[in-house]
């Protein structure tokens, strides 16, 4: 749930609110009949001696009505340490805002999603997966904004046996100028099949709204446990029209 830019929105639209660059999703949906595009332009991951990167993961959104938007996530290119590379697994997501889209100091949404096994080059497991995400956002004192998220994913292991993974996260953001801000975030990912696979991250980054509906971002995700990737710097961009 990125910091909502303080520059004025245009054409009567809600201010730009994005699901990136932090892991915690935004509880706000895209205005009815409008489009929003959020892309991770590039990231690079280091995990011990292993290296990998991805280019151009795009989340395309369209507002269906005042409380719902439909999203399609397209991971255009990734390269992992074992040589796998190419197009990744697509996701289809539907976000429903219960309250807070247009007024109030809190907002709540629910977002079910399904992962389609479209990956090539050894990037995916070839299985359909899915889950449900519940993000909650609220205003704090002194211009701080906060978000928390709970997520349950139905994931398949290497043998095709399904289990449930749980993701929880908390983020806070604060403006540093009229159109720029920073965020801090903690993320935990725990599977029910093995406690040794627990991943945790501390994420930090910045956003810069160079126009009312255009935003650049960048930051670093830092692993806190043995199962986590050590370091993932990233840059991204978002726009709505």
C-alpha positions in Angstrom: 0.0 0.0 0.0 2.0 2.9 -1.3 1.8 6.4 0.1 -1.0 8.4 -1.4 0.5 11.3 -3.2 -0.3 14.8 -1.8 -0.5 16.4 -5.2 -4.0 17.0 -6.4 -5.9 14.4 -8.3 -7.1 15.2 -11.8 -10.4 14.9 -13.6 -12.3 14.1 -10.4 -10.4 10.9 -9.8 -9.4 9.5 -6.5 -5.7 10.1 -5.6 -3.4 7.5 -7.0 -3.1 4.6 -4.6 -1.0 1.6 -5.6 -0.5 -2.0 -4.5 3.3 -1.5 -5.0 6.1 -0.8 -4.0 5.5 -2.5 -0.7 4.1 -6.0 -0.3 1.1 -4.8 1.7 -1.7 -4.3 -0.9 -3.8 -1.1 -1.0 -7.4 -1.4 0.2 -8.5 1.1 -2.5 -9.8 0.2 -5.9 -9.5 2.0 -9.3 -12.2 4.4 -10.3 -15.0 2.9 -12.4 -14.2 2.9 -16.1 -10.5 3.9 -15.6 -7.3 2.0 -16.0 -4.2 1.8 -13.7 -0.9 0.2 -14.6 1.8 -0.7 -12.0 5.1 -2.1 -13.1 8.2 -3.4 -11.3 10.6 -2.1 -14.0 13.4 -4.2 -12.7 14.6 -6.1 -9.6 17.8 -8.0 -8.7 17.9 -10.7 -6.1 20.9 -12.1 -4.1 20.6 -15.2 -1.9 24.0 -16.4 -0.8 25.9 -17.2 -4.0 22.7 -17.3 -6.1 21.7 -14.4 -8.3 18.5 -13.6 -10.3 16.6 -10.8 -11.7 13.3 -9.9 -13.3 12.2 -7.2 -15.8 8.8 -5.6 -16.5 6.3 -7.3 -14.1 3.1 -5.5 -14.9 -0.2 -5.3 -12.9 -2.9 -4.0 -15.2 -6.1 -2.9 -13.5 -9.5 -1.7 -14.7 -12.2 -0.2 -12.4 -15.5 -2.1 -12.8 -17.6 0.1 -10.5 -17.3 2.2 -7.4 -16.1 -0.7 -5.2 -14.5 -3.3 -7.5 -11.5 -3.6 -9.9 -10.2 -6.4 -12.0 -6.4 -7.0 -12.2 -4.1 -9.1 -14.5 -0.5 -9.5 -13.4 1.9 -10.3 -16.2 5.5 -11.2 -15.3 7.2 -10.6 -18.7 10.7 -11.8 -18.0 12.7 -13.4 -15.1 16.0 -15.1 -14.9 16.8 -17.4 -11.9 20.1 -18.8 -10.6 19.6 -22.3 -12.1 19.3 -21.0 -15.6 15.5 -20.8 -15.8 14.3 -17.8 -17.7 11.3 -16.3 -19.6 7.7 -15.5 -19.0 6.3 -16.3 -15.5 3.0 -17.3 -14.1 0.1 -14.9 -14.6 -2.3 -13.9 -11.9 -6.0 -12.8 -12.2 -7.2 -10.8 -9.2 -10.5 -9.2 -8.2 -10.4 -6.5 -5.5 -13.6 -5.4 -3.6 -13.5 -2.4 -1.3 -15.9 -2.7 1.7 -15.4 0.9 2.8 -13.1 3.9 2.6 -12.7 4.3 -1.1 -13.9 7.9 -1.0 -14.0 9.0 2.6 -13.0 8.1 6.1 -9.8 7.4 7.9 -9.9 3.7 7.5 -10.4 1.3 4.5 -10.9 -2.4 4.1 -10.9 -4.7 1.0 -10.8 -8.3 0.1 -9.0 -9.7 -3.0 -9.2 -13.3 -4.2 -6.8 -14.3 -6.9 -5.8 -17.3 -9.0 -2.4 -18.1 -10.4 -2.3 -19.5 -14.0 0.6 -21.9 -14.8 1.9 -19.9 -17.8 5.6 -19.9 -16.9 8.2 -21.3 -19.2 11.9 -22.0 -19.0 11.7 -23.8 -15.7 10.3 -20.8 -13.8 7.0 -22.3 -12.5 5.7 -25.6 -11.0 2.9 -26.1 -13.7 0.1 -26.0 -11.1 -2.9 -23.8 -10.6 -2.7 -22.0 -7.3 -4.7 -19.2 -5.6 -5.5 -17.4 -2.5 -7.3 -14.6 -0.7 -5.8 -11.2 0.5 -7.4 -8.9 3.1 -5.7 -5.5 3.3 -6.7 -2.8 5.9 -5.4 0.8 5.9 -5.8 3.6 8.4 -4.5 7.1 9.0 -2.2 7.7 12.0 -1.0 10.9 13.7 1.4 13.4 12.3 0.6 12.5 8.6 1.6 8.8 9.1 -0.4 6.3 7.1 -0.5 2.6 8.0 -1.5 -0.7 6.4 -1.8 -4.3 7.5 -2.5 -7.4 5.5 -3.4 -11.0 6.0 -3.2 -13.5 3.1 -3.8 -17.2 2.8 -2.4 -19.0 -0.3 -3.2 -22.5 -1.6 0.2 -23.6 -3.0 1.6 -26.8 -4.5 4.9 -28.4 -3.6 7.3 -30.1 -5.9 5.2 -33.3 -5.8 2.0 -31.5 -6.7 0.6 -31.8 -3.1 -1.2 -28.6 -2.0 -0.7 -26.8 1.3 -1.6 -23.4 2.7 0.9 -20.6 3.1 0.2 -17.6 5.3 1.5 -14.1 4.6 1.2 -11.2 7.1 2.6 -7.7 6.7 2.5 -4.3 8.2 3.6 -1.0 6.5 3.9 2.6 7.5 4.5 5.6 5.2 5.1 9.3 5.6 5.5 12.3 3.2 8.9 14.0 3.0 7.7 16.7 0.6 4.6 17.7 -1.3 4.9 14.8 -3.8 7.4 12.4 -2.3 7.4 9.9 0.6 9.0 6.9 2.2 7.7 3.6 3.6 8.9 1.0 6.1 7.5 -2.6 6.1 7.8 -5.9 7.8 6.6 -9.1 6.0 6.3 -12.7 7.2 5.6 -15.7 5.0 5.0 -19.1 6.7 4.0 -22.4 5.1 2.1 -25.1 7.0 4.4 -27.9 5.5 7.6 -26.8 7.1 8.5 -24.1 9.7 12.1 -24.2 8.4 10.8 -22.4 5.2 9.7 -19.3 7.2 10.6 -16.1 5.3 10.7 -12.6 6.8 11.7 -9.3 5.2 12.3 -5.7 6.2 11.5 -3.4 3.3 12.3 0.2 2.9 11.7 2.5 -0.1 10.5 5.8 -1.5 7.8 7.1 -3.9 7.8 10.2 -6.0 4.7 11.5 -7.7 6.0 13.6 -10.6 2.5 14.2 -11.9 -1.0 13.8 -10.2 -1.5 10.3 -11.7 2.1 9.2 -12.3 4.5 7.8 -9.7 8.0 6.4 -9.6 9.3 4.2 -6.7 12.4 2.3 -5.6 13.7 0.5 -2.6 15.3 -2.6 -1.0 13.8 -5.8 0.4 16.1 -7.3 3.0 15.8 -10.9 4.2 15.7 -11.6 7.9 15.7 -15.4 8.0 17.7 -18.2 6.5 15.0 -19.1 4.0 14.6 -15.5 2.8 16.5 -14.0 -0.2 19.3 -11.8 1.2 18.7 -8.7 -0.7 16.3 -7.5 -3.5 16.7 -3.9 -4.7 13.9 -2.7 -7.1 12.6 0.2 -9.1 9.0 0.7 -10.4 6.4 3.0 -11.8 2.6 3.5 -11.8 0.0 5.5 -13.6 -3.8 5.9 -13.8 -6.0 7.4 -16.5 
